[in-house]
Amino acid sequence: MRYLHTMVRVTDLDAALDFYVTKFGLVETRRMESEKGRFTLVFLAAPEDAPHVKEQGSRGRPTLELTYNWDPEVYTGGRNFGHLAYEVDDIYATCDKLMKAGITINRPPRDGNMAFIRSPDNISIELLQKGDPKPPAEPWLSMPNTGVW
C-alpha cells in the first residue's frame, strides 16, 4: 500500500491556489475540468515531489487534490478529517515567509519543530522541521496560539 493524495474541497479556487501555490509554495502538476460533473480538480505537489509527479503521473509521489465544485455548497467541519502535514527545511524561515504573506501562524513553532496554519477553507496544515528540531528562538518562543489549529 502506498499513500497517493489527500482531497480537500475548496469554495474559491483562486483563493485556494493563491494560498497553496503562491504563498505556501506547492506546484500545480495537473488540472482536470468536468463539464458534465461540474467540477475542477487541481493536483498540487511539494516542490521536491513535483518533478517525479510530472514524470511518473499523479501516482508518482503524494499530491494534494483540490476539488472545486462549480455549484456553490457550504462545507462544514473541515478540521474533522485531521490535517495535512509538510516537512520544511527551516521551520522559522517558512513561518516568517508565511506571516509576511499575510498567513496567520495559529500554532507557532515554539519548540523549533512544529507549527500549524490554516487554508482559506480552514484546513489545518502542520509544518514539521526536517531533521532535528531547531533551538527555541524568539519571536516564536513567546508567541501565543492564535485561533484554532
N, C-alpha and C positions, 0 to 999 in steps of 0.2 A: 504494500500500500504506500502511496505517495501523496503528499499534500499538493493540490492543484491551485485552488484560488478561494478567495472569500468574496461573496457577493454582497454589495451594500446598495440599497435603494436610495436614490437621491431625488430631491424635489426640484433642484435647479442645477442643470448640468453645467452651465457656465460657471456658477459659483463653486461647484464641486471640483471642476477642472482647475480653476484658479487656485483653490486650496491645495489639492493633491499634486498638481503638476508645477504651477508657477511658484508657490510658496514652500510646499513640502519637498518637492524635488523628484517625484516619481516621473516615469517616462511612459507616454502612451505607446502601446505596442500593437493594438488592433482596435478597430471600431466596426460595429455591425448595426445597421438600422433595419427594422422590420416594419414596413408599411402596414402589412396585414395585422401584425401583433401590436402595432402602435407603441414601439419601444425602441430605445437605443441602448446598446451595450458598448461600454468603453473599457478595455483591459489596460491596466497600468502595471508597471513593474518597477522595482527598485533599480537604480542606475547600474549596479553591478550585475543584476539579473537580466536586464533588458536585451543585451546582445544575444544571450542564449535563448530568450523567448522569441526574438525576431528570427533567429536562425533555425530553431527547432519547433516553432509553433507555440501556441499558448500553453502547451503541456511541457515545455522545456524547463521552466522554473516557475515558482509560485507567482501568482498575479492577484491583483485586486480588480474585481469586476464591478464597475459602476453601472447600475441599471436605472435608466431614466424612462419612466412610463409617461407617454405623451399626454395622457388624460390625467388631470390633477387627482391626487389621492392624498389623504392625511395619514402619515406614518407615525405610530407611537411606539415607545419602548425600544428605541434604537440601541440602548445600552443592554437590553435583555440578552443579546447574543454574546456579550462579553466585550472584547476589544480586538483591535488589530495591533500587531507588535512589529517594530522595526528596530534592527540593530544599527547604531550610528557610530561613526569613527570618533566623534568628540561630542559628548552629550552637552557640554557647556556651550560650545560654538553653535551647535544645532539649535538649542533653545534660544540663544541670543539672536540668531538669524530669524527664527520664527517670530520672536517678540517684535523685532524690527519690522516684520512684515504684517504686524497687527494681530498675530495669533496669541491668544491667552494661554499661558502655561498654567494649567489647572493644578497640577501637582509638580512643583519644581524639583529639580534633581539635587535635593539637599544631601543625598548620600553619594553623589557623584556617579550614580549608576542608573537611576530610573526617573523618568518624567512622564506625565500624561498631558495630552492636548485633546481637543475635540474638533471634529469637522463641522462644516456649516449645518450638517444634518444630525449633529450631536452624537456622532460615532466616536467612542473613546479610542485613542491611539496611544499605545505605550511606546516610549522610546527607551532603548536599553543601550548602555555604553558597551562598545565592543571590547572584549578582553576584560581586564581588571577594572574595578571602579576607579574613577579619578579621585584624588584627595578632595574632601569637602572644601568648598570655597564660596566666598561672597560674590555676588549678591544672593546666590542660590541658597546658601546655608540658612539665612534669616528670612527667606521669602515664604509667606504663608500659602496654603492652598487657596485656590480661587474657584468657587462654584463646586461642581461635582465632576468626578472623573471615573 
